[in-house]
Amino acid sequence: MKKAWIYLLPVIAAFLALPSALLRAETASEIDTVLTLGPLPFASQALDDSPKADEIRRALIMQLSDSDLPAPGASIRAFGQSLTWQAHPPEATAKDSGPSVWMVHLQAQRFVRGRLLVSGLAEPKLWLNGEPYSPEENGVELDLSAGTHTLWLFHHGADQEQTPGLQWKGNTEVDHVDFHVEPWRLVSARLLTNAETATELALSPDGEHLAITFSARNDAADLDLARVEVRALDNNRIVRQWTSNPPRSLQWSPDADRLAVQEGDNLWLHDLASGQARLLLANHERIGSWRWHPDGGSILFAWTEAFEADNDQRRRLRSLEDRWASFRDNTQLYQVDIESGLVRPLTAGASSVNLLDVHPDGDRLLLTERIIDYAEPPHSLFRLYTMELPSLETSDVGQYRQINAALFAEEGYWLLAGPGLVQGDGATTEEALVPNEYDTQLYALSADGETARSLSRGFDPSFGNMHRLVTGDLLLSATWGEEVALVHVDPVEEDFRRIDTGLEVMEQFVASDEQAPVVVVRGTDADAPQRIHRIDLAANGNEPEVLLDTRPSEYDGVRLSEVRPWSFTNESGDAIEGRYYLPPGFDPDQSYPLIVYYYGGTTPVNRQFTGRYPFQLWAAKGYVVYVLQPRGTIGYGQDFSALHVNAWGRYTAEDIIEGTQRFVAAHPFIDGERIGNIGASYGGFMTMHLATLTDLYAASVSHAGISALTSYWGQGWWGYGYSGIASRGSFPWNNPELYVGQSPVYSADRITTPLLLLTGDADTNVPPGESHNMYTALRLLGRDVELVEFPGEDHWILDREKRYVWWDTMLAWFDKWLKDEPEWWQHLYPETAPEG
C-alpha cells in the first residue's frame, strides 16, 4: 500500500501551480498577510455603546460575503467615503486604526483540525464560511475539510499590550493549512446550495415580459431569500421586483396584463401597468395546479380536501396505492371568476381529478382519473376524458395503462406514453426484447381514443414535457443522451428538430403565444452554472441571447473542474457515453484517486452543474470523477433502453466494470488501486451488486440501495409499479432466478469491498430495510460495513444541514479508504476512532 503523502502530491502541486501568493503553513504557522478594509466610518465607542453592535457587525459581514471576492486595491463606498482593500501584515495594524475588517482564505489540502489564535486586537469577532465564532484566549477550535474557507475578522484596531497577529496551530503534524488573499476559491458545499438560483419562469403571451422566481441562502444573515422579478425582454431591464415567501407558481394572463402568483395558500394578481396587487384567493388551503382560462376571465385550479380518519386504532389498506401518504386525499377542479372572485366547482366525486389541458377555444377540458386495476403491467390504469364548459358534460376518450402527458390536437390528442402502449405502434425493439416503458414516445391519439400512431418511432431521444404552440406545432423537452434538449416538432411534416438552447441540460422552457414565438429556457452545463437564454424559433441558427448568467454573480473567483468527454465501445459493440471531471489545478504527471458514479435505473446521469451528487465538489476535494451511462438507459434508442427490462444489473454491471477498467487503462494519472464507486436508489442497488461481482473498487457507497428485489417490490410504495416496468411479467413466484439471483443480499458472502450504506430512515420509495438487510449480512460475515441513517429524511436528503453531513459522510468514507486519511471519518463518527 502506498503512503498517504503520495496522494497529497497532486493536490499540493495544484495549489502551488495556481497564480496566487500561497504561504506554506507548518503545524504552527503565522498568517503574515491579510486583506484589510478600514477604518470604517463610525466611532468605536458608539458601536460599543450600541445594543445592536452584534447585529451591525453581522450585517456588514453579510454584505461583504454576498459581494464579489475582495482583492487588493478594490474599493467600496460607505457613507460618502471610499474604502480600499489593502494587503498588509497583521502586525502593521495601528492602535488607533479604529473599526476594521480583515479577510484571508484558509486553504486546506485535506481534513485538518487545529486552533486559530487571534492576538493583539481589540474586540475581535470572527466569521468562517458565514458562521460566527467568538475567539477565546486559547484560540478558536476549527475542523476544516479540504477546500477554501474564507475568514472574516472584525476588530477595533490593535490593543495596548500585544502585537496584532493570526496564527494557525494544527493538532498534529498533518494538520497544515495554507493562506492567501487573492480573489479565488474552490467550490464548496454551501456555495452550491446557497447560490441564488432561478426556480421558475413565466413568459407573457406577447413575449414582451419574463417573470422569474429566485431562491438563495445567506449564512451570515441566517436567512433564506426569495424574490420575484419581471424583465422587459426588449432591453432585458428589470421593471418590477419584490421579495416574498418562495412562490409556488406563477403565470401570465392571456392578455399579458396581469401576473398571477401563488404564495402559500394565497393567489395574487399583479397588474403590470399599475403595479397594484390584488388578493384573489385567500387562505385556500391545498390549492394548486392552476391555469388561466383562455378568455382571461377566470382561473381553473385544483383544490384538495385532506382525508381525516375516523378511527386511529387500525387502518385497512384499500389498495396498493393506499400506502401513499396522500392517496385518500380528494382533489377536484374549481374555477374562480376574476372580476367577482366567485368560485364554482367543476368536478365532484370519490376519485381525484387531474387537469391535463384546456382547449384553446376554452370550451373543453382534458382530464384524467386513476382507476385501481393491476391486471397488466405497469399495474396502473387511467381514465382519459373531456369535459364541456359550461355544461360540465363529460365524454370518455379511453383507458390507458400509462399517460405521461396529453394535449388537445387539431384532430384528436397528443399523447406521451411508453413504446408498449396497447393502442399504439411505438415499439421498435427486436422481438426478443421487451420495450422499456420509461422510454417515452410521442403519439397522435385518434379522437375516439382507440388508435395511437407514434410520430417518434425513429427518434432515439425520450420525451418529457410537452407544449402546444399557437401554430399547432409542438415543443418538447427530450432526454438526449447525457443532455436535456429542446425539440420542435412539425406534426404535418412529422419533422423533429433540435433547437440550440446554448445549454447542456435544460431545466425549463416557456414560449409566447405568437405566430413567431419567443422561447426562454433556463439550465446549466456540467462545467457552468445556471443561465437563462432567449431563443427566436424563427431565426434558426442564431445564437441564443443570454438574459442571465449566474457565473459572475454567484461563482465569482471560483475555480471549477474541467469536464472532458470519454466514451467507449463495449465488448457487445454498444457505444457507452461518459465524461470525467478533473480537480482544479490538474497535473497529468501526478496520480489521483478515482470516484466512479452511475445510476442504471434507466435515466441518464445528465450534465447538470450540480444536484444531489455534486461532481464539481468531489473534484474540488482532489478526486477525478468518472460518470457513465450503461446499457438500459433511455435517450439512446429503444434497443439500448430495453436492456433494462428483466435484467436488474446484468448488462449494467458489465458496462460499469468494463468502463472503469478501460478508463483507468486510458488515463495514466489514475491510481488503479484507489478507485471508489457510488450510486443511489437503483444505483445503490448497483453498488451492492457490483460488490458481489468484483474487487475492482477499494471503497463503495450505496445510498438507498435495493438489497432484495422481493422486499423492495412488496414494501416500497412504488416498488410494484417500478417493477412492473423493470421486471415486466416477472414475479417472485414465476421468476425466482431473477428475484433471488439478482438480489445482492443473497450473495453477500462474496463482498470484500468496504461498503458504506446510507439511507433516510423515513424512505418510502426504497425502505431503510433494504440497507439493513445488507448491513446485517455483512456484520455477521465480519466485513467492513457502515450504516448511516438520516432521521426524518425520505428517499432524498432534503434538509440543508443534514445534506451537508450526508455529503461529508460520503467524502470522508472515500478519504479514509482512497487517500489513507481516516481523520475526517473519525471526526464525524468519533466512536470509530481507535482507542488512545
C-alpha positions in Angstrom: 0.0 0.0 0.0 1.4 3.4 -0.9 2.0 6.0 1.7 -0.7 8.7 2.2 1.6 11.6 1.3 1.8 10.3 -2.3 -1.9 11.0 -2.7 -1.5 14.6 -1.4 1.1 15.4 -4.1 -1.4 16.3 -6.8 -3.4 18.5 -4.6 -0.3 20.2 -3.2 1.1 20.6 -6.7 -2.3 22.1 -7.9 -2.2 24.7 -5.2 1.4 25.6 -5.8 0.8 25.9 -9.5 -2.0 28.4 -9.1 -1.1 32.1 -9.7 -1.6 33.3 -6.2 0.6 34.0 -3.2 0.2 30.9 -1.1 2.3 30.7 2.0 3.1 27.2 3.2 1.9 26.6 6.8 3.6 24.3 9.2 2.0 22.7 12.3 2.2 26.2 13.9 2.1 29.0 11.3 1.8 32.7 11.3 -0.6 34.2 8.8 1.7 37.0 7.5 -0.7 38.7 5.1 -4.4 39.7 5.4 -6.6 42.0 3.4 -7.9 44.8 5.5 -10.7 47.3 5.0 -10.8 50.3 7.2 -11.0 52.3 9.3 -14.8 52.0 8.8 -16.8 55.3 9.0 -18.2 55.0 12.5 -16.8 55.6 16.0 -15.6 52.6 18.1 -17.2 54.0 21.2 -20.6 54.5 19.5 -20.5 50.9 18.3 -19.5 49.6 21.7 -22.4 51.5 23.4 -25.0 50.3 20.9 -27.2 47.5 21.9 -27.2 46.4 18.3 -23.5 46.1 17.9 -23.5 42.4 17.1 -26.3 42.9 14.5 -24.3 45.7 12.9 -21.2 43.6 12.6 -23.2 40.6 11.3 -24.9 42.9 8.7 -21.5 44.1 7.5 -20.2 40.6 7.1 -23.4 39.6 5.3 -22.9 42.3 2.7 -19.2 41.6 2.2 -19.7 37.9 1.9 -22.5 38.4 -0.6 -20.4 40.6 -2.8 -17.5 39.8 -5.2 -14.4 38.4 -3.5 -12.3 41.3 -2.3 -8.9 41.9 -4.0 -6.0 44.2 -3.2 -6.9 47.6 -4.5 -10.6 47.0 -4.8 -12.8 49.8 -3.4 -16.2 50.2 -1.9 -18.1 53.3 -0.8 -19.8 53.8 2.5 -21.3 57.0 4.0 -19.7 59.0 1.2 -16.2 57.7 1.8 -14.1 55.4 -0.4 -12.6 52.4 1.4 -9.9 50.3 -0.3 -8.9 46.7 0.5 -5.2 46.6 1.2 -2.9 43.7 1.7 -0.6 44.1 4.7 0.9 42.1 7.6 -1.4 41.8 10.7 1.3 43.5 12.9 1.0 46.6 10.8 -2.4 47.4 12.4 -2.2 50.6 14.3 -3.5 51.0 17.8 -5.7 53.9 16.8 -6.8 52.5 13.5 -10.5 52.1 14.5 -13.0 49.5 13.4 -11.8 47.4 10.5 -12.3 44.1 8.7 -9.7 41.5 7.8 -10.2 38.9 5.2 -8.0 35.8 4.5 -8.6 32.5 2.8 -7.6 29.3 4.6 -6.8 26.6 2.1 -6.9 23.0 3.4 -5.4 20.2 1.3 -7.1 17.5 3.4 -9.3 17.4 6.5 -7.5 19.2 9.3 -8.1 20.1 12.9 -6.5 22.9 14.9 -6.8 26.3 16.5 -6.8 29.8 15.1 -5.2 32.2 17.5 -6.0 35.9 17.4 -3.8 38.2 19.3 -3.3 41.9 19.8 -6.7 43.1 18.5 -9.4 44.9 20.3 -12.8 43.1 20.4 -12.2 40.7 17.6 -15.2 38.8 16.1 -14.8 36.0 13.5 -16.9 34.6 10.8 -15.7 31.5 8.9 -17.7 30.4 5.8 -20.5 32.7 7.1 -20.6 31.1 10.6 -19.8 33.3 13.6 -17.1 32.4 16.1 -16.0 34.1 19.3 -12.2 33.8 19.9 -11.1 32.6 23.3 -7.7 33.0 24.9 -6.6 29.6 23.6 -8.0 30.3 20.1 -10.9 29.1 18.1 -11.2 25.3 17.5 -11.7 24.6 13.8 -12.3 21.5 11.8 -11.8 22.1 8.1 -12.4 19.8 5.2 -10.3 20.0 2.1 -11.0 23.3 0.2 -11.3 27.0 0.7 -12.5 28.5 3.9 -13.0 32.3 3.9 -12.3 34.1 7.2 -13.7 37.5 8.0 -12.5 39.2 11.2 -14.0 42.4 12.6 -11.9 44.3 15.2 -11.4 47.8 16.7 -7.7 48.1 16.0 -4.7 47.0 17.9 -4.9 46.7 21.7 -2.3 48.2 24.0 -0.4 45.1 25.1 0.2 42.7 22.2 1.3 42.8 18.6 -1.6 42.0 16.3 -1.4 38.6 14.7 -3.1 35.5 13.4 -1.7 32.0 13.9 -2.8 28.5 12.9 -1.8 25.7 15.2 -2.6 22.2 13.8 -3.4 19.4 16.2 -1.0 17.0 14.6 1.8 17.2 12.0 -0.6 16.6 9.1 -2.9 19.4 10.1 -1.4 22.0 7.7 -3.3 25.0 6.3 -2.2 27.4 3.5 -3.3 31.1 3.4 -3.8 33.6 0.6 -5.6 36.8 -0.1 -6.1 36.6 -3.8 -9.7 36.6 -5.3 -10.1 32.9 -5.9 -11.6 29.9 -4.1 -12.7 26.4 -4.8 -16.3 25.4 -4.9 -17.9 24.4 -1.6 -21.0 22.6 -0.4 -22.5 25.7 1.0 -21.8 27.7 -2.2 -23.6 25.1 -4.3 -26.7 25.1 -2.0 -26.7 28.8 -1.2 -26.1 30.4 -4.6 -29.1 32.3 -6.0 -31.0 30.1 -8.4 -33.9 30.8 -10.8 -36.6 28.3 -9.8 -39.4 29.1 -12.2 -40.0 31.2 -15.4 -43.2 32.7 -16.8 -43.3 34.3 -20.2 -46.1 36.7 -21.1 -48.2 35.5 -24.1 -47.0 38.5 -26.2 -43.4 37.6 -25.5 -42.6 41.0 -24.0 -42.1 40.3 -20.3 -40.4 37.5 -18.4 -41.2 36.8 -14.7 -38.6 34.9 -12.7 -38.6 33.5 -9.2 -35.4 33.1 -7.3 -34.2 31.4 -4.1 -31.0 31.8 -2.2 -29.4 31.5 1.2 -27.2 33.8 3.2 -25.5 32.0 6.1 -24.0 35.2 7.7 -27.6 36.6 7.9 -29.0 33.1 8.7 -31.7 33.9 6.2 -33.4 32.1 3.3 -34.1 34.5 0.5 -36.8 34.6 -2.2 -37.7 37.2 -4.7 -39.7 37.7 -8.0 -38.6 39.9 -10.8 -40.2 41.0 -14.1 -38.0 41.8 -17.0 -38.8 43.7 -20.2 -37.3 41.5 -22.9 -36.8 44.3 -25.4 -33.9 45.6 -23.3 -33.6 42.9 -20.6 -34.2 45.5 -17.8 -35.9 44.7 -14.6 -39.2 46.6 -14.5 -40.6 45.2 -11.3 -39.2 43.3 -8.4 -40.4 42.2 -4.9 -39.4 39.9 -2.2 -41.7 37.3 -0.8 -42.1 33.8 0.5 -41.0 31.4 -2.2 -43.8 31.5 -4.8 -45.3 28.1 -5.5 -46.3 29.0 -9.1 -46.8 32.0 -11.4 -48.5 32.5 -14.8 -49.4 35.5 -17.0 -53.0 36.3 -18.1 -53.8 35.6 -21.8 -53.8 39.4 -22.4 -50.4 39.7 -20.8 -51.6 42.5 -18.4 -51.6 40.6 -15.1 -49.3 38.1 -13.5 -50.9 35.6 -11.1 -48.6 34.4 -8.3 -49.4 31.8 -5.7 -47.7 32.3 -2.3 -48.6 29.6 0.1 -52.4 29.2 0.1 -53.0 32.7 -1.4 -53.3 33.6 -5.1 -52.4 37.2 -6.0 -52.9 39.1 -9.2 -50.2 41.7 -10.0 -51.2 44.4 -12.6 -48.2 45.1 -14.8 -49.2 48.6 -15.7 -50.2 50.0 -12.3 -48.1 47.7 -10.1 -51.2 47.1 -8.0 -51.6 43.7 -6.3 -54.9 42.1 -5.7 -55.6 39.1 -3.4 -57.9 36.8 -5.4 -57.9 33.6 -3.3 -57.1 34.0 0.4 -56.2 31.1 2.7 -57.5 28.5 0.3 -55.6 25.5 1.8 -54.1 23.0 -0.6 -54.8 24.8 -3.9 -52.5 24.2 -6.8 -52.2 23.1 -10.5 -54.0 26.2 -11.7 -54.0 27.9 -15.0 -55.8 30.8 -16.8 -58.8 30.2 -18.9 -58.1 31.2 -22.5 -60.6 34.1 -22.3 -58.7 35.6 -19.3 -61.9 35.9 -17.3 -61.2 33.1 -14.9 -58.6 30.8 -13.4 -59.0 27.0 -13.2 -57.4 25.4 -10.1 -57.2 22.1 -8.2 -58.4 22.1 -4.6 -57.6 19.2 -2.3 -59.6 18.0 0.7 -57.4 16.2 3.1 -58.5 12.8 4.4 -59.4 12.7 8.1 -59.5 9.2 9.6 -62.5 8.5 11.9 -60.6 5.7 13.7 -56.9 5.8 14.8 -56.9 2.3 16.2 -56.5 0.5 12.9 -56.2 1.1 9.2 -57.3 -1.3 6.5 -55.5 -0.8 3.2 -57.9 -0.3 0.3 -55.3 -0.8 -2.4 -51.6 -0.8 -3.1 -51.8 2.9 -3.7 -53.4 3.4 -0.3 -49.8 3.2 1.3 -49.2 6.6 -0.3 -49.4 9.4 2.2 -51.9 11.5 0.3 -53.8 8.8 -1.6 -57.0 9.2 0.4 -57.0 13.0 -0.1 -59.5 14.1 -2.7 -58.6 16.6 -5.4 -61.2 18.3 -7.6 -61.3 21.2 -10.0 -62.7 24.6 -9.4 -63.0 27.9 -11.3 -62.6 31.4 -9.9 -64.1 34.4 -11.7 -61.5 37.2 -11.9 -64.0 40.1 -11.7 -66.2 38.9 -8.8 -63.9 36.4 -7.1 -66.8 33.9 -7.2 -65.6 30.3 -7.0 -67.6 27.4 -8.5 -66.9 23.6 -8.6 -66.4 21.9 -11.9 -65.9 18.3 -10.7 -67.0 16.2 -7.8 -66.6 12.5 -6.9 -64.8 9.9 -5.0 -61.8 9.9 -7.3 -59.3 12.7 -7.6 -59.2 14.5 -10.9 -56.1 15.8 -12.8 -56.3 18.6 -15.3 -54.0 18.0 -18.3 -55.1 20.7 -20.8 -57.6 23.4 -21.7 -58.7 23.6 -25.3 -57.5 26.8 -27.0 -61.2 27.7 -27.6 -61.8 27.4 -23.8 -64.8 25.1 -24.3 -63.3 21.8 -23.2 -61.0 20.4 -20.5 -58.9 17.3 -20.8 -58.8 15.3 -17.6 -57.6 12.0 -16.0 -58.7 9.8 -13.1 -56.8 6.9 -11.6 -58.5 3.5 -11.8 -57.4 0.8 -9.4 -56.6 -2.1 -11.8 -53.5 -4.3 -11.6 -54.3 -6.7 -14.4 -51.5 -5.7 -16.7 -48.1 -4.1 -16.2 -47.2 -1.5 -15.1 -50.2 -2.2 -12.8 -51.8 1.2 -13.2 -54.8 2.4 -15.3 -56.0 5.9 -16.1 -59.3 7.1 -17.5 -58.8 9.9 -20.0 -61.9 12.1 -20.7 -63.1 15.5 -21.7 -65.5 17.9 -20.0 -67.5 20.5 -21.8 -67.7 24.1 -20.4 -70.0 25.4 -19.1 -72.3 22.4 -19.2 -69.8 20.1 -17.4 -70.8 17.1 -19.6 -68.1 14.5 -19.8 -67.1 12.1 -22.6 -64.6 9.3 -22.3 -61.6 9.1 -24.6 -60.3 5.8 -23.3 -58.4 3.9 -20.6 -54.6 3.6 -20.7 -52.0 1.9 -18.6 -49.7 4.9 -18.8 -50.2 8.6 -19.5 -47.2 10.9 -19.1 -48.9 13.9 -20.7 -51.7 14.7 -23.1 -52.9 17.8 -25.0 -55.7 18.6 -27.4 -54.6 18.4 -31.0 -56.3 19.8 -34.1 -57.8 16.3 -34.6 -57.7 14.1 -31.6 -55.0 14.4 -29.0 -51.2 14.4 -28.5 -50.1 11.7 -26.0 -46.8 11.0 -24.3 -46.5 7.3 -23.2 -44.2 4.4 -23.4 -43.4 2.4 -26.5 -45.6 -0.5 -25.3 -48.9 1.5 -25.4 -51.5 -1.1 -26.3 -53.4 1.2 -28.6 -50.2 2.4 -30.3 -47.4 1.3 -32.6 -44.5 2.9 -30.6 -42.4 -0.2 -30.0 -39.4 -0.7 -32.4 -37.4 -3.2 -30.4 -36.3 -6.6 -31.6 -38.8 -9.4 -31.0 -36.7 -10.9 -28.2 -36.6 -7.6 -26.3 -39.3 -6.1 -24.1 -39.7 -2.3 -24.6 -38.7 0.0 -21.7 -41.9 1.9 -20.8 -39.8 4.8 -19.4 -38.6 5.5 -23.0 -41.4 8.0 -23.7 -42.8 8.3 -27.2 -45.0 10.9 -28.9 -48.3 9.7 -30.2 -51.1 11.1 -32.3 -54.2 9.7 -30.5 -57.4 9.4 -32.5 -60.4 11.4 -31.4 -62.2 8.2 -30.4 -59.1 7.2 -28.4 -58.8 3.7 -30.0 -55.6 4.1 -32.0 -52.4 5.9 -31.3 -49.8 6.5 -34.1 -46.2 7.1 -33.0 -44.5 10.0 -34.6 -41.2 9.3 -32.8 -40.6 5.6 -33.7 -37.4 6.5 -35.5 -36.3 9.1 -32.9 -33.9 7.9 -30.2 -34.3 10.6 -27.5 -37.1 10.2 -24.9 -39.6 12.9 -24.3 -40.5 14.8 -21.1 -42.6 18.0 -21.0 -44.8 19.0 -24.0 -46.2 22.4 -25.0 -48.6 23.3 -27.9 -47.7 26.4 -29.8 -50.5 28.6 -31.4 -49.3 27.4 -34.8 -50.2 23.8 -33.8 -46.6 22.8 -33.7 -45.1 21.2 -30.5 -42.2 22.0 -28.3 -40.9 19.1 -26.1 -38.1 18.5 -23.7 -36.1 15.4 -24.5 -33.6 13.2 -22.8 -30.9 13.3 -25.5 -28.1 11.1 -24.1 -26.4 13.0 -21.3 -28.2 16.2 -22.2 -31.8 17.5 -21.9 -32.7 19.2 -25.2 -35.5 21.3 -26.6 -37.2 19.7 -29.7 -39.5 21.4 -32.1 -42.0 19.1 -33.8 -43.9 20.0 -37.0 -46.8 17.5 -36.9 -47.7 17.9 -40.5 -44.3 17.1 -41.9 -43.5 14.9 -38.9 -40.2 16.8 -38.6 -38.2 16.7 -35.4 -35.7 19.5 -35.0 -33.4 20.1 -32.0 -33.3 23.7 -31.0 -30.0 25.2 -29.9 -30.6 26.4 -26.4 -27.0 27.1 -25.5 -27.4 24.7 -22.6 -26.4 21.1 -22.0 -29.3 20.5 -19.5 -32.4 22.5 -20.0 -34.4 22.7 -16.7 -37.5 24.5 -18.1 -38.7 26.2 -21.2 -41.6 28.7 -21.7 -43.0 30.0 -25.0 -45.1 33.0 -26.1 -48.4 32.7 -27.9 -47.4 34.2 -31.2 -47.1 33.0 -34.7 -43.4 33.6 -34.4 -43.0 32.6 -30.8 -40.3 33.6 -28.4 -38.9 30.9 -26.2 -37.0 31.3 -23.0 -35.1 28.5 -21.3 -33.1 28.0 -18.1 -30.5 25.4 -17.4 -26.8 24.5 -16.8 -23.8 22.8 -18.2 -21.5 20.2 -16.5 -18.9 23.0 -16.0 -21.1 26.1 -16.0 -23.8 27.2 -13.5 -27.3 28.3 -14.3 -28.1 30.7 -17.2 -31.4 31.9 -18.8 -31.4 32.3 -22.6 -33.9 33.7 -25.1 -34.4 31.9 -28.4 -36.0 33.1 -31.6 -37.5 29.9 -33.2 -38.0 31.7 -36.5 -34.3 32.6 -36.7 -32.9 29.1 -36.7 -29.1 29.0 -36.3 -28.9 32.3 -34.4 -27.0 32.2 -31.1 -29.3 32.2 -28.0 -29.4 35.5 -26.2 -28.1 35.4 -22.6 -30.6 37.1 -20.3 -29.0 36.0 -17.0 -25.7 34.3 -16.2 -25.1 33.3 -12.6 -21.4 32.6 -13.1 -20.2 36.2 -12.4 -22.8 36.9 -9.7 -22.7 33.7 -7.7 -19.4 32.0 -8.6 -17.1 34.9 -8.8 -13.5 33.8 -8.5 -14.5 30.1 -8.2 -12.1 27.7 -9.9 -14.3 24.9 -11.3 -13.4 21.4 -12.6 -12.6 20.9 -16.2 -15.1 18.3 -17.7 -14.0 16.1 -20.6 -16.0 13.6 -22.6 -14.9 9.9 -22.5 -16.9 7.2 -24.2 -16.1 3.6 -25.2 -17.5 0.8 -27.3 -18.2 -2.2 -25.0 -17.5 -5.8 -25.9 -21.0 -6.2 -27.2 -20.4 -3.4 -29.7 -22.6 -0.7 -27.9 -21.3 2.8 -27.5 -21.3 3.8 -23.8 -21.3 7.5 -23.3 -19.5 9.1 -20.4 -17.5 12.1 -19.1 -15.0 12.9 -16.3 -14.2 15.7 -14.0 -10.6 16.8 -13.2 -9.5 18.5 -10.0 -8.8 22.3 -10.3 -5.1 22.7 -11.0 -5.0 19.2 -12.5 -1.4 17.9 -13.2 -1.3 14.9 -15.6 2.0 13.9 -14.2 0.5 13.2 -10.8 -1.5 10.3 -9.5 -5.2 10.7 -8.5 -7.8 8.6 -6.8 -10.9 8.0 -8.8 -14.7 8.0 -8.0 -17.0 6.2 -10.4 -20.6 7.3 -10.5 -23.6 5.7 -12.3 -27.4 5.3 -11.9 -28.5 2.5 -14.2 -32.2 2.9 -13.1 -32.9 3.8 -16.7 -32.5 7.6 -16.8 -29.1 9.0 -17.7 -26.9 10.9 -15.2 -27.2 14.2 -17.1 -24.7 17.0 -17.4 -26.4 19.4 -14.8 -24.0 21.6 -13.0 -24.9 20.4 -9.5 -27.5 18.3 -7.8 -27.8 15.7 -5.1 -24.5 14.2 -6.1 -22.1 17.2 -6.7 -19.4 16.1 -9.0 -17.8 19.6 -9.0 -17.4 19.4 -5.3 -15.9 15.9 -5.4 -13.3 17.1 -7.9 -12.5 20.1 -5.7 -11.7 17.6 -3.0 -8.9 16.1 -5.1 -10.7 13.3 -6.9 -11.1 12.5 -10.6 -14.8 11.7 -11.1 -15.9 9.4 -14.0 -19.6 9.2 -14.9 -21.0 6.7 -17.4 -24.3 5.8 -18.9 -24.6 2.0 -19.0 -26.9 -0.1 -21.2 -30.6 0.1 -20.2 -30.6 3.9 -20.1 -33.2 5.9 -22.1 -32.2 8.5 -24.6 -30.1 6.2 -26.7 -32.8 4.3 -28.6 -35.3 1.6 -27.7 -33.0 -1.4 -28.2 -30.5 0.2 -25.8 -33.1 1.1 -23.1 -34.9 -2.3 -23.4 -31.8 -4.0 -21.9 -33.0 -2.5 -18.5 -36.1 -4.8 -18.5 -35.8 -8.1 -16.6 -32.1 -7.6 -16.2 -31.6 -6.0 -12.8 -27.9 -5.2 -13.3 -26.8 -7.9 -15.7 -25.8 -5.5 -18.6 -25.3 -2.5 -16.4 -22.7 -4.2 -14.2 -20.8 -5.4 -17.2 -20.6 -1.9 -18.6 -19.6 -0.3 -15.3 -16.8 -2.8 -14.7 -15.5 -2.6 -18.3 -15.8 1.1 -18.4 -13.9 1.5 -15.1 -11.1 -0.8 -16.3 -10.8 0.9 -19.7 -10.9 4.4 -18.2 -8.1 3.6 -15.8 -6.1 2.0 -18.6 -6.6 5.0 -20.8 -5.6 7.6 -18.2 -2.2 7.0 -16.5 -2.9 9.8 -13.9 -5.4 7.4 -12.2 -4.2 5.1 -9.5 -5.9 1.8 -10.2 -5.6 0.7 -6.6 -7.6 3.8 -5.4 -10.9 3.5 -7.1 -14.2 4.2 -5.3 -17.8 3.7 -6.7 -21.1 5.2 -5.6 -24.7 5.0 -6.7 -28.1 5.9 -5.3 -31.5 4.1 -5.4 -31.2 1.8 -8.4 -27.6 3.0 -8.5 -27.3 2.0 -4.8 -28.5 -1.4 -5.8 -25.8 -1.5 -8.5 -23.2 -0.7 -5.8 -24.3 -3.6 -3.8 -24.5 -5.9 -6.9 -21.1 -4.8 -8.1 -19.6 -5.6 -4.7 -20.7 -9.2 -5.2 -19.0 -9.4 -8.6 -15.6 -7.7 -8.3 -13.0 -6.4 -6.0 -12.0 -3.7 -8.5 -13.1 -1.0 -6.1 -11.3 -0.1 -2.9 -14.4 1.5 -1.3 -18.1 1.7 -2.2 -21.1 3.8 -1.2 -24.7 2.8 -1.6 -27.4 5.4 -0.9 -31.0 4.0 -0.6 -29.9 0.8 -2.4 -32.0 -2.3 -3.0 -30.6 -5.4 -1.5 -33.6 -7.8 -2.1 -35.8 -7.4 -5.1 -38.8 -9.1 -3.5 -38.9 -6.9 -0.4 -38.5 -3.7 -2.5 -41.2 -4.9 -4.9 -43.6 -5.6 -2.0 -42.7 -2.9 0.5 -41.6 0.1 -1.4 -44.5 2.4 -2.1 -43.8 2.5 -5.8 -41.9 -0.9 -5.9 -44.6 -2.8 -7.6 -45.1 -0.1 -10.2 -41.4 0.3 -11.0 -41.0 -3.4 -11.1 -44.0 -3.5 -13.5 -41.6 -1.9 -16.0 -38.2 -3.0 -14.8 -39.3 -6.6 -14.2 -42.3 -6.7 -16.6 -44.1 -10.0 -16.4 -41.7 -11.4 -13.8 -42.8 -12.0 -10.2 -41.2 -13.9 -7.2 -43.4 -16.9 -8.0 -42.7 -17.2 -11.7 -39.1 -15.9 -11.9 -37.2 -16.7 -8.6 -34.0 -16.8 -10.6 -34.4 -13.0 -11.2 -35.7 -12.1 -7.7 -33.2 -14.1 -5.8 -30.3 -14.4 -8.3 -30.0 -10.7 -8.8 -30.6 -9.7 -5.2 -27.2 -8.7 -3.7 -28.0 -9.9 -0.2 -28.1 -13.5 -1.4 -24.5 -13.1 -2.5 -23.3 -11.0 0.5 -20.6 -13.6 1.3 -18.8 -12.6 -1.9 -18.4 -9.0 -0.8 -14.9 -7.9 0.3 -15.0 -4.2 -0.5 -15.6 -1.8 2.4 -19.2 -0.7 2.0 -21.0 2.4 3.3 -24.7 2.2 3.4 -26.7 5.5 3.6 -30.5 5.9 3.9 -33.2 8.2 5.1 -35.0 6.5 7.9 -38.3 7.6 6.5 -37.6 6.5 3.0 -40.9 5.3 1.4 -39.5 4.6 -2.0 -36.7 2.2 -1.1 -37.4 1.4 2.6 -34.5 1.5 5.0 -34.8 -2.2 5.5 -33.1 -2.7 2.2 -29.9 -1.2 3.7 -30.5 -3.1 7.0 -30.6 -6.4 5.1 -27.1 -5.8 3.7 -25.8 -4.3 6.9 -26.9 -7.3 8.9 -25.4 -9.8 6.5 -22.0 -8.1 6.3 -21.8 -7.5 10.1 -22.4 -11.2 10.6 -19.8 -12.0 8.0 -17.3 -9.7 9.7 -16.8 -7.4 6.7 -16.1 -3.7 6.6 -19.5 -2.1 6.5 -21.1 1.1 7.9 -24.8 2.1 8.0 -25.7 5.8 8.5 -29.3 6.8 8.7 -30.7 10.4 8.4 -33.6 10.9 10.8 -36.9 12.1 9.2 -35.5 12.1 5.7 -37.1 10.3 2.8 -35.6 9.0 -0.4 -33.7 12.3 -0.9 -31.8 14.1 1.8 -33.5 17.5 1.5 -32.8 19.1 4.9 -30.0 21.6 4.3 -27.8 20.8 7.3 -28.4 17.1 7.1 -27.4 17.3 3.4 -24.1 18.7 4.3 -23.5 15.9 6.8 -24.6 13.4 4.1 -22.1 14.8 1.6 -19.4 14.9 4.2 -20.0 11.3 5.1 -19.6 10.1 1.5 -16.4 12.0 1.0 -15.0 11.2 4.4 -15.5 7.5 3.6 -13.6 7.8 0.4 -10.9 9.8 2.1 -10.5 7.0 4.6 -10.1 4.3 2.0 -8.8 6.0 -1.1 -6.4 8.5 0.5 -5.5 6.7 3.7 -6.9 9.7 5.6 -9.3 8.4 8.3 -9.3 11.5 10.3 -12.4 13.1 8.8 -14.5 9.9 9.2 -13.3 9.6 12.8 -14.2 13.2 13.4 -17.8 12.7 12.1 -18.1 9.4 13.8 -15.7 9.5 16.8 -16.7 6.1 18.2 -14.9 4.6 15.1 -11.5 6.1 16.1 -9.1 3.6 17.6 -8.7 4.0 21.4 -5.8 6.0 22.5 
